Amino acid sequence: MDYKKSKAPVNTVTRNIMDLCNDTGNIYESVAIISKRANQISLQIKEDLSKKLAEFASYSDSLEEVFENREQIEISRYYEKLPKPTLLATQEFIENKVYWRDPSRENQEN
């Protein structure tokens, strides 16, 4: 998922609970699916940010050599302005872009 091009809102949006449980039939199951996806998105964002900021890391032991890097600040600001992982995951769930399955239901049907 390209979270940079997502249509998810940046601010919190009030949602109808019944709309979230249409696919699963259970609001708690929907929330669990959304939360697991939000954790995946959060880890992906953290990895991307860490990779970009690793380029600016200095490995000197001197504390006196602290300086600001404009590029590093801009990258950090960009990631701060992205929608939160929970909002991204909720938007994906509403748009049916999240794959999920329940093995216990599959075993009952067979």
C-alpha positions as CSV (number, residue, x, y, z in Angstrom):
1,M,0.0,0.0,0.0
2,D,1.3,3.4,-0.9
3,Y,0.3,5.4,2.2
4,K,1.6,8.6,0.6
5,K,-1.1,8.5,-2.0
6,S,-3.9,7.5,0.3
7,K,-7.2,9.3,0.4
8,A,-7.4,8.9,4.2
9,P,-8.3,12.0,6.2
10,V,-5.6,13.6,8.3
11,N,-8.0,14.4,11.1
12,T,-10.3,12.1,13.0
13,V,-13.6,11.4,11.3
14,T,-16.8,10.2,13.0
15,R,-17.9,7.0,11.3
16,N,-21.1,5.0,11.5
17,I,-20.4,1.8,13.4
18,M,-22.9,-0.2,11.4
19,D,-21.0,0.6,8.2
20,L,-17.8,-0.9,9.7
21,C,-19.4,-4.2,10.6
22,N,-21.2,-4.8,7.3
23,D,-18.4,-7.1,6.0
24,T,-17.7,-9.1,9.2
25,G,-21.1,-8.9,10.9
26,N,-19.3,-8.0,14.2
27,I,-18.0,-4.6,15.1
28,Y,-15.3,-6.2,17.4
29,E,-14.0,-8.3,14.6
30,S,-13.9,-5.3,12.3
31,V,-11.9,-3.3,14.9
32,A,-9.5,-6.2,15.4
33,I,-8.9,-6.4,11.6
34,I,-8.4,-2.6,11.4
35,S,-6.0,-2.6,14.4
36,K,-3.9,-5.4,13.0
37,R,-3.6,-3.6,9.7
38,A,-2.8,-0.3,11.5
39,N,0.1,-2.1,13.2
40,Q,1.4,-3.3,9.8
41,I,1.2,0.2,8.4
42,S,2.9,1.7,11.4
43,L,5.8,-0.7,11.1
44,Q,6.1,0.0,7.4
45,I,6.1,3.8,8.0
46,K,8.7,3.4,10.8
47,E,11.0,1.3,8.5
48,D,10.8,3.9,5.7
49,L,11.5,6.8,8.1
50,S,14.4,4.9,9.7
51,K,15.9,4.2,6.3
52,K,15.7,7.8,5.2
53,L,17.0,9.2,8.5
54,A,19.9,6.6,8.7
55,E,21.5,8.5,5.8
56,F,21.9,11.5,8.1
57,A,23.2,9.5,11.1
58,S,26.6,10.6,12.5
59,Y,28.6,8.1,14.4
60,S,30.9,10.4,16.3
61,D,31.1,10.3,20.1
62,S,31.4,14.0,20.5
63,L,28.2,15.7,21.8
64,E,29.6,19.1,20.9
65,E,29.1,18.5,17.2
66,V,25.3,18.8,17.1
67,F,24.0,20.5,14.0
68,E,20.7,20.8,12.2
69,N,20.2,19.3,8.8
70,R,17.4,20.9,6.8
71,E,16.7,17.8,4.7
72,Q,16.4,15.7,7.8
73,I,13.9,18.2,9.3
74,E,11.9,18.3,6.1
75,I,11.7,14.5,6.1
76,S,10.5,14.4,9.7
77,R,7.9,17.1,9.1
78,Y,6.6,15.2,6.0
79,Y,6.1,12.0,8.1
80,E,4.5,14.0,10.9
81,K,1.9,15.3,8.5
82,L,0.9,11.9,7.1
83,P,-2.4,10.5,8.4
84,K,-2.2,8.2,11.4
85,P,-1.9,4.5,10.7
86,T,-5.4,3.9,12.3
87,L,-6.9,6.3,9.8
88,L,-5.1,4.7,6.9
89,A,-6.2,1.2,8.0
90,T,-9.8,2.3,8.5
91,Q,-9.9,3.9,5.1
92,E,-8.5,0.7,3.5
93,F,-11.1,-1.4,5.4
94,I,-13.9,0.8,4.2
95,E,-12.6,0.6,0.6
96,N,-12.4,-3.2,0.9
97,K,-8.6,-3.1,0.3
98,V,-7.8,-5.3,3.3
99,Y,-7.6,-9.0,2.9
100,W,-8.8,-10.9,6.0
101,R,-10.2,-14.3,6.7
102,D,-11.4,-16.3,9.6
103,P,-10.1,-19.9,9.7
104,S,-12.7,-21.0,12.3
105,R,-15.5,-20.1,9.9
106,E,-13.8,-21.8,7.0
107,N,-13.5,-25.0,9.1
108,Q,-17.2,-24.9,10.0
109,E,-18.3,-24.5,6.4
110,N,-16.3,-27.5,5.2
